[in-house]
Amino acid sequence: MIKRNKNFEKLILSLGMLVCFSSCELLQNSLSSVQEEKLAAETGVASLNGKVWYYNGIAGEDISDYVKPGSLKNSAQSLRINFSKAVALDNLSGSMKLSYRASDGFMIEKLLTDLSGSFAEDAKSFNLDMDEIVKLLDGETIADGTANVALKLSGFICAEGEQAGRPLPAIEENISIKPFFNTKTVNFSTCWYEHGESVINFPVNGDFTLVGSESIYTVGDGTNTFKISADGSNLMFTPKNDIKNVITEYDFPVYGILPATSGDEFVQTIKVKLVEDAIIIDGLQDSNYTVDRASVFEDEENDQNCFDHTEQSWTSQMGDIKKMYVVNDNKNLYIGLSGNFNVNWNDSITLMICKAGSSNDATATAYQPAETTSYWKGRPDVYIYHKPGFENSGNGLFGVLTGSDKTNITENCSVSPKGWTTETNGSFVEYSIPLSKVGYAKGNSLQIIAALSLNWDEGCGVCDVLPSAAVRSEKDGRTKVQFTFENAAEFKIQ
């Protein structure tokens, strides 16, 4: 006979009831979660088209006139808030907590509570006025033209369906304030212009569309016509007639510019300069770097090495040259470098150019790519040294020497970008050297070596070279390097 334990039976009964209760509670919570999601969907959800709001201007420009009543420049600038359902406004309330760096370097916080705006016709978006922020973009108050905003907004109610009249949750978003333009001028080379193929691209800082019909402009004496369109984050000026070798400039008032996060379109005048130089030294890779007469040299990727640190954790921090582009027109030699340029502080980019047969040595002793540098089968009669991250100021250090007497021709040469900081490293740099200043002419054969160097506590050493075969010998972790022009990149001036 089995003797029952009453306490055990009570325990089993209690556990069963607990499981049943827990299951019901989980089911209830699950149902509540589904119901809440359904309720939120029926009431409407707010969203933005991005986390950056772009204003109509460039950093440091005074655009406060844009929101002054009676100003000829007066125009609306707003942040677009989207809703998944039609909404109405009960009582708009909230704030914009603005933080920015003043001219003295200190961070400032300002609470803006005077909020206003307007609905789109379908009541599914609300354009929040940004006037109070634009007033501070006077070229002085917000020193670098950028800011951050913590947005809190409430007062919206659903205006359609079964949930009409139900309040929407408060909107809380953190957004950045940045200029839409870096410049209002674009230079375009017409010396090798190919009609029907060449387009003038004008990059801006955010995605946008052009609202309205396609814009066609007739400029100058009426013979030159351009179509203006948009492609992602570029304005495009397409000549409708042949502008080969045309040297002039035009002002285009471009209408209907609508950044993705903006509620109001705006107009801006863009100056297009048609120039004779084949390459515009602006830090952007021109299409003329890849024309038939140009030469492109490639380098192995991830082949960096310096101070005998070959582990990935070290090499990933080193600059890596991927390609070198070389081309010339009647006045200048142009060289562009693309890659991952983690070239900071005292690290450097060096270009050594030898006209075939030259024994002149223009090496800047104070700016060598290694502690000890020597050459084989040639000497650099043009020597370019560039420290874009010098002092981390964004200003950079740049110099060009030529000939055995090391004549300094820096002021006759160009570079872009000249400088950056550890936060603004580039992926493309370019240089121009006047042919007449270095004694180069059509038909001359040039041998070119590009080197990236690390200048650390361990010394100065070469971390990457294009072409790799231009390193004839290396010692002591590449702090002692001999370059050979016999294996350099070769380019013939045309």
N, C-alpha and C positions, 0 to 999 in steps of 0.2 A: 504494500500500500504506500502510495506516495503522499508524503505529508507536505501540504502547501504552506508557503511562507507569506503571510498576509502583507508584511512590510514590502516584500519583493513585488507582489501584485500591485500595491499602491504605487511603487516606483515606476513600474511599466506603464500604468494608467497615466501617471503624471507626464512621463516622457511622450506618450502618444498625444496627449492634449497639447503639450508644448510644440511638438512637431506640427500638429494641425493648425495651431494658432500662428506659428511662424510662417507656415505655407500660405495661410490666408493673408497675413500681413505683407509677405513678399508679393503675392498676387495683387493686393490692393495698391502697394507702392508701384508695381509695374503698370497697373491700369492708370494710376494717377499720373505717372510719367508720360504715358501715351496720350492721355487726355490733355496734359499740359502742353505737349508738343503740338497737338491738334489745335488747342486754343490759341497758342502763339502764332501758328500759321494762319489761322482765320482772322486774327487781330491785325497782323502785319509785323514785319521785321525790318528794322532800319539797317542800312549799310552804306559804306563809302566805296568809291572806285579805286581807292589806293590810300596809302598812308602818308603821302606828300601832297601838299597844296602849293601850287606854283603861281607866283604873282607875275604880272606883266612888267618885267623889267630885268635889269642885271644887278648883281651884288654891288652895293655901294652907291647906286643911283638914287636920286631923290624922285620918288614917284608919289609923294604925298598930294601933289596937285590933282591926281586922278580922283580923289574923293572930296575935293573942295568945291562947294556949290558955286556955280558961275564960271568955273575954270573951263577953258577951251578943251582941256584934256580930260574933263570929268567923264568917267565911265565906271560901270558897275564891275566889281570883282567879288566873287562869292564862292563858297564851298557848297558843293552839291551833296545833299543827303538823300539817298534813295529809300523807297518803301515798297515792300512787296504787295501792299494793298493801298487803296486810296485812303488818305488820312485828312483830318481837319485839325485845326489848332484851337485848343481851349484857352490856354494862357501860356505863352512862351516864357520859359524861365530857365535859368542855368548860368553858366559862366564859361569863359575861356581863360585858363591860367597860362599866361605867356611867360616863357623864360628865354633869355637871350644874353649875349655877351656885349657889354658896353665898350666904348672906345678905350676906357682905362683898363680893360681886361677883366673886370669883375662881372659875375653873373647877376642879372637883374630878373626879378619876378614881378609880374604885373597882372592883377586880376581884372578882367574885363567882364562887366555884367550888363552893359547896354547892348542887348542882342535884338536883332530884327532880321527879317527876310521875307521871301515870297514863294508861293507855290507855282509849280508848273501847271499847265492847263489840265492835265489828267490827274492832278493832286497826288501823284505817286513820287514826287520829288520836291524837296524844299531847298531853296537857295539861301544859305545863311550868309548875310552880309559880312564881309571881312574888312569893312571900312576902318574900324578902330585899329586894326593891325597895319593896314596900308598907311594910315596917318603917321605911324612910327617909322616907316621906311623912307626917311627923309635924307638918307645918306650919312647920317651922323648917329642917331639914337641907337639903331641896331647896326653895330659897326660892320660886321661881315655879311650882312644881308640875309642871315639865316636865323631861325628860331624854332622852338618847340612849343606845342600847345596841348594842354590837357583839356579836352572839351567835355562838358557836361550839359545836357540839354533835355528838357522835359516839357510836357504840355500838349503832346500830340495824342489824338484819339482816332480810333478806327472810324472810317466813313463809308463802309460798304459791308454788305453781308449780314449774317446773324449777329456779329460782334460789333456792329455799328454803335458808337458811343463809348466803347470800352477803351480806357487809357492804354497807351503803349508804354512799355518799360522805358525808363530814362536812358538816353543815349550817352555812353561814355567811350570816348576814343582819344588816343594819343596820336597826334600827327606832327609832321615836320613842315616848316615854312621855308621854301627855297625859291630862288629866281628862276624864271622859265628860260631866260636867255643868258649865255655866257658873253655874248657880243651881239652887236646889231649890224656887223659888217662881215661880208664873205668875199674873199678874193678868189678869182678863177682864172686859170691860165688858158689863153686862146692860141698859143703858139702851135700846138699840135691838135687843136680842136677837130673832132670828126662829127660832122653834122648828121644828126639822126642817132648818134651813139652817146655823145657827151651830155651829161646833165649836171647842173650846178646844185650840189647838196649843201644845205645849211642846217647843221645839227642843233637841236635844242635839248633841254634837260629832262623832258618828260613826254610820255605818249600823249598824242593829241589828234584831233581831226580838224579839217577845215569845213565849217558849216556853210551851206549854200552851194550855189552852182560853181562850176569850174571858172577860175579867174584867168582872163587873158589881158595882158597889158601890152600896149604899143608905146614904145619909149624912144627917146632921142629925137631924131628928125622924122620919125614915123616909119623908118625902114626896118627897125628891129622890134620883134614881137616875142614875148615870153608867155608860156603857160606856167601858172603857179599851182602846185598840188602838194599833197602831204603823203608821207610814207613812214608810218610808225613814229619815230622821233626825229624826222627830218622834214624841213621844207624843201621842195624841189622846184628849181627854176629851169624850165626846159626851153631853149631858144627855138623859135619856129622858123628862123631863117639862119643862114650860115654866118657865124660870127668869127670865123678863123682870122687871127691876127688883129682883131678889133681891140683897141686899147681905149677904154673909157670907163665911166661909172654911172650907175642908175640908182635912183631911190624908188623902192617899191612899197607903197602902203598896202600891207597884207591884211585883208579883212577876214573875220570869221574864225579866228584862232580859238579853239576850245580845248584846253587841257582836260584830261580824263576826269580829274577831281573837281573841275570848275563848274559853276552853275551858269556863268555868263561868258559869252565869247568876247574877245577883244581884238583890237587892231594895233599893229605895230609897223613902223617903217623900217625896212631892211635895205641896207646899201649893198649893192652888188658891184664889185670892182673887177673889171676885165683887164688882166695884166699880161705882160709878155713873158714873165719868168715861167719856166716849165713847171717848177715846183713852188708851192706856197709854203714857206716855213712857219707852220702854225701848230705842229704837233699832231696833225691829222694825216693819214696816209693817202696821198693823192693818187689818182688813177694813172698818172704819168709815170709812176714807179714801175709799172708793168707793161709799158708800151714796148714795141718790138726793139727799139734801140736801147732799152734799159737792160741791165743784167741783174738777176736775182740769184743769190747764193744762200744755200741752206746749211744748217748745222745740226748735228745730232742733238736731240732733246734730252734733258736730264743727264748731261755728261759733265756736270760741274765737279771740281775737285780742288781743294786748297788746304794747306797745312796738314795734308795727309788725313783729313776727315772725310771718309767716304761713306759713313753711315747716312741713311736716308734722312734721319732727324737733323743732320747738319746740312746736307746738300739741298734740302727743300727750302732752306733759308737763303740760298745763294742765287744771284742773278743768272739767268739762262738766255743766251742769245739764240734765237731760232732762225732768223733770216736777215740778210743784208741786201739792200736795194741800192743800185748805183746807176745814175743817169746824168747826162749833161745837156745844157743848151749852149747857145753862143757865148753866154757870159759866165755861167757857174757850173761847178761840179756839185752834185747833190748825193748825199748818202743817208739812207734811212735804215734804222735797226728796229726789228720787232722781237719781242720775247717777254719773259717774266723778269722785269728789272727791279729786283730787290736790292737796289744800289743806294745805300743810305749813308749819311754822315760822311766819313772820309773815303768810302768806297768810290770807285771811279770807272768811267768808260774811257777807253783810249783808242784812237784811230791812228794807225801808222800807214802813211801813203808814200810809196817809192815810185818815182818815174824810172822806168827800166834803164839800168846802167848808171843811175845816180849814186854818188858816194857821199853826198851831203848828208849830214846828220843834224836834224832839228830837234832832237829829243829834249824835252823839258826835264832836266835832271831832278827837279823837286817833285815832279809828278809822273814818275815811272810806274808801269803796271806791276813791277815786282821790286823787291829790295835791290836786286842786281839784275840789270837788263842788258843783253847784248844781241847782236844781229849777225846773220849769215846771208851771203849772196845779195847784198843790198843794204841801204840805209833809208830811214824815213826822212825824205826832204820836206814833207808836210806832217806836222805832229799836232794832233788834236787831243787835249785832255779836258775831261768833263766830270765834275763831281756834282751831280744833280741834287744830292741830299745834303750838301755841305751845311753844317751847323743846324740841320733840320729846320731851316728858316723858310724854305720854299723859294729862296732866291738863287741857290746854286752857285757853282764856280765853273768858269769856262775860259779856255784859252786856245789860241792857234799860233804856232810858230812855223817858220819856213826857212829853208836854206841853212848852210853851215854856220852863218852868223846869227841864226835863231831870231830872225826878224819877226816881231810880234804884229800879226795882222788881224788880231781878234776883232777889232772894231769894223773890219770889212766883211766879217763872216757872220753867219746867223745860226742859231740853234733853237729848237723848241721841242719839248719844254726845257727851259734852262734849269729850272729847279723844281723840287717837290719835297714833301715831308714823308715820314714813315707811313702816314695815313693816305698819302696821295701818289704813291709810286705809279709809274707809267708802264705801258706795254709797247710804246712806240716813241722813238726819238729820231730827230732828223737834223741834218747839218747842210749848210751851203758854203762853198769856198770859191771866191772869184778866180777864174782861170788866169787872168792877167797878173794877179798879185803873186802867184806861185810859179809863173813861167810855164804853164801847161798850154798846149795847143792841140788843134785837131790832128789826129793820127798818133798822138803819144799813147804809149801803153803804160798803164798804171798797175801796180801791185799793192793790194790793200789788206791790212790785217786789223781786225777788231778784237779788243780784249776787255773783259770785265775783271776788276780787281777788288779784293777785300783788304781793307786796311784796319786790322784789329790789333789787340794787345800783343798778338803773336808775330806781328810784323805786317808787311805788305806782300801779298801773294796773288797770283793769277788764278781765277776760279773758272773762267771759260774763255775760249778763243774761237774765232771764226776766221778761216778754216782751222779745224783742230790740227791738221797736218802742218800748220805754220809754226807749231812749237817743235823746234829741233831737239832741244834737251831741257830738262828740268831737274832741279835739286832742292833738297830741304823743304819739302812741302810746297813746291812751286814758288818759293820766295827768290829763287835764282832761276831765271828763264832765258834761253836763247831762242829768238825768233828767226825763221828763215823765210825770206821773200821768194825763194824758189818755189814754195808751196802756197803762196798767198793767193787771194782772189784776184783774178786778172780782168781788167776793164780797159777798153780802147776808146779814147775820146773821139766823138763823131762830130 
